[in-house]
Amino acid sequence: MIPYGKQDIRPEDIEAVVEVLKSDFLTQGPVVGNFETAVAANTEASCAVACNSATSALHIAVSALGLGPGDVLWTSPISFVASANVARFNGADVDFVDIDPGTFNMCPDKLADKLEVADAANKLPKIIMPVHMCGQSPDMSQIKALADRYGIFVVEDASHAIGAAYDGHPVGSCRHSDICVFSFHPVKIITTGEGGIATTNDQNLADRMRRIHTHGITRDEALMAGETHGPWYYQQLELGWNYRMTELQAALGLSQLHRLSEYVDRRNMLAEAYDAKLAGLPLDLPDRLAGSRSSWHLYVVQLLEAADRRRVFEGLRARGIGVNIHYIPIHSQPYYKALGFADGDFPASEDYYSRAISIPVHPGMTEADQTAVIDALEAELS
Ligand SMILES: *Cc1c(COP(=O)(O)O)cnc(C)c1O
């Protein structure tokens, strides 16, 4: 089976992890800080806070922005459930903005319309969370301009998009957001096993995220209530979690980060070959947003008829092509339906889902692998 995504682990990655195993610190040592510094430099952000998953990083992001009961977070229905769940962790409400059918990202025009309605009803969201679906940036300058007009925070779920660029700058530079989050799950662009990171240019937000990701505890005397008891002393200032990344994970991430541009270049080559070689088939291929460069975490084709999707999906699997579907619209999950969402609420997302298939794209794919994927699609669609 040619998988839709797969990590690439090289001898130097293994050596880096083994070095940590032989060192004094498996957690809370120097390597996590080095990884944070390297990711910040790579994305042109001033601060980065590493976590044990992107879900944790999204959670500290919305928590540091004060999201709580009575607040609302808006995200895209076409994402992994974690984008919405982190708001629910804090007792906040979730709503969605439908996608642009060509890019599968939050549609700025639909956002503008929905904000106008919400403003009139005095129900504006506290946070908008656009998702970089497949590794391509949403139209962040439009989204940020709208958010600024209404005084709303922006957190980018760029789980798919480390190594991508928008407007001439790396995704993660937070030029159009308060915080940006990447995932290092093995199917993503680079991996730490499990892991994620939040970047920001706001030192106060970074400090607060760092505190929340370690139990809400500080060792900074300047922040403490009353006098320190001595060098051992810490205080818990607010409620937090243990979301720390380990040294082993950071060592793997740091080693992988050296190959980020190689990986993204290779994924772009594969995507361009798909664009060219699938153009003659009865498929809708993904649109490119002008001024952006995708990291191509996913390559999603859409069948013309939803009725064919299951047959084609099963046919491709039977031919050894490890296709997958990203994503089932979040609002259609039973958990979210129980909160009041219904089929039909976000038609572009539902139409996208009904026709989408993610075909394999990852740096270890050979030309022969890609040809096998294309041949299998041709056979299934003929
Ligand atoms: C993978 C992913 C997440 C969650 O990442 P984890 O590191 O697995 O917690 C969140 N959002 C999106 C869009 C993702 O693809």
The ligand as an SDF file (V2000), in Angstrom:
LIG
                    3D

 15 15  0  0  0  0  0  0  0  0999 V2000
   -3.1000   17.1520   12.9390 C   0  0  0  0  0  0  0  0  0  0  0  0
   -4.0040   18.2980   13.1600 C   0  0  0  0  0  0  0  0  0  0  0  0
   -4.3170   18.8010   14.4320 C   0  0  0  0  0  0  0  0  0  0  0  0
   -3.9040   18.1250   15.6860 C   0  0  0  0  0  0  0  0  0  0  0  0
   -2.5590   17.8910   15.7190 O   0  0  0  0  0  0  0  0  0  0  0  0
   -1.9700   16.9060   16.8540 P   0  0  0  0  0  0  0  0  0  0  0  0
   -0.5020   17.2570   16.8090 O   0  0  0  0  0  0  0  0  0  0  0  0
   -2.2600   15.5280   16.3950 O   0  0  0  0  0  0  0  0  0  0  0  0
   -2.6090   17.2560   18.1320 O   0  0  0  0  0  0  0  0  0  0  0  0
   -5.0980   19.9330   14.5260 C   0  0  0  0  0  0  0  0  0  0  0  0
   -5.5730   20.5540   13.4280 N   0  0  0  0  0  0  0  0  0  0  0  0
   -5.3310   20.0880   12.1830 C   0  0  0  0  0  0  0  0  0  0  0  0
   -5.8600   20.8300   11.0270 C   0  0  0  0  0  0  0  0  0  0  0  0
   -4.5510   18.9340   12.0180 C   0  0  0  0  0  0  0  0  0  0  0  0
   -4.3430   18.4480   10.8030 O   0  0  0  0  0  0  0  0  0  0  0  0
  1  2  1  0
  2  3  1  0
  2 14  2  0
  3  4  1  0
  3 10  2  0
  4  5  1  0
  5  6  1  0
  6  7  2  0
  6  8  1  0
  6  9  1  0
 10 11  1  0
 11 12  2  0
 12 13  1  0
 12 14  1  0
 14 15  1  0
M  END
$$$$
